[in-house]
Amino acid sequence: MEVALAWLLARHPSIVPIPGTRRIARTEENIGATQLPLSADELADLDELAGRVGVQGDRYNEHHMSLVDK
């Protein structure tokens, strides 16, 4: 989970992942992601892997999609 959070944090300053958890130990692990350095090569590899998964469908219903980017 730390690598996924570190990757998201490194992508853009406006991306703020909000992981849910019920355990303090998991929260501490998630906080560790802010200190996990990823090299440019590692970021490129993670970007490429994420691109393979692809995204299908809209995130929101039609009404809410019409409100995006307004």
NUVORO-685675 format. One record per residue (C-alpha): residue number from 1; y, x, z; residue in one letter. Coordinates in steps of 0.05 Angstrom, whole numbers, plus 5000, padded with zeros to 4 digits. Each point is the difference from the previous one (the first is absolute). Layout:
<rs>
n, v, u, w, res
NUM, Y, X, Z, A
...
</rs>
This chain:
<rs>
n, v, u, w, res
1, 5000, 5000, 5000, M
2, 5048, 5057, 5015, E
3, 4997, 5027, 4929, V
4, 5013, 4931, 4971, A
5, 5060, 4990, 5045, L
6, 5026, 5070, 4987, A
7, 4993, 4988, 4925, W
8, 5039, 4935, 5004, L
9, 5054, 5032, 5043, L
10, 5007, 5057, 4949, A
11, 5007, 4953, 4940, R
12, 5070, 4974, 5013, H
13, 5047, 4995, 5060, P
14, 5004, 4924, 4993, S
15, 4924, 4992, 5007, I
16, 4983, 4984, 5072, V
17, 4926, 4987, 5013, P
18, 4987, 4954, 5059, I
19, 4927, 5009, 5020, P
20, 4972, 4950, 5049, G
21, 4956, 5022, 5057, T
22, 4976, 4976, 5068, R
23, 4987, 5068, 5031, R
24, 5049, 5052, 5026, I
25, 4956, 5056, 4973, A
26, 5007, 4972, 4930, R
27, 5076, 4995, 5008, T
28, 5000, 5073, 5021, E
29, 4959, 5018, 4938, E
30, 5049, 4962, 4956, N
31, 5059, 5036, 5031, I
32, 4965, 5065, 4982, G
33, 5009, 4982, 4927, A
34, 5074, 5017, 5007, T
35, 4981, 5072, 5015, Q
36, 4947, 5008, 4946, L
37, 5028, 5044, 4945, P
38, 4975, 4985, 4930, L
39, 5010, 5050, 4944, S
40, 5026, 4980, 4932, A
41, 4930, 5009, 4972, D
42, 4970, 4956, 5053, E
43, 5052, 4946, 4987, L
44, 4987, 5003, 4926, A
45, 4925, 4994, 5012, D
46, 5010, 4940, 5046, L
47, 5047, 4967, 4949, D
48, 4948, 5010, 4946, E
49, 4945, 4971, 5043, L
50, 5043, 4940, 5019, A
51, 5015, 4988, 4927, G
52, 4926, 4993, 4985, R
53, 4994, 4941, 5047, V
54, 5052, 4958, 4964, G
55, 5036, 4938, 5024, V
56, 4983, 4931, 4974, Q
57, 5038, 4936, 5010, G
58, 5066, 4986, 5033, D
59, 5012, 5017, 5073, R
60, 5035, 4934, 5013, Y
61, 4995, 4929, 4973, N
62, 5044, 4980, 4941, E
63, 5059, 4975, 5043, H
64, 5002, 5063, 5043, H
65, 4993, 5045, 4939, M
66, 5063, 4968, 4972, S
67, 5037, 5026, 5061, L
68, 4978, 5072, 4993, V
69, 5054, 5050, 4977, D
70, 5058, 4951, 5010, K
</rs>
